[in-house]
């Protein structure tokens, strides 16, 4: 398996894990607070990610 194929395979695995974690957080926080959390984190990206 080449480098690109490995990267795509890893992305598929991590996408699943991210979805599972997000679902758990939303179950704990509720939809409104989860949306607010995502908005806050997206806003912080402006000052923490020089490529955003």
Order of alpha helices (4+ residues) and beta strands (2+ residues): alpha-alpha
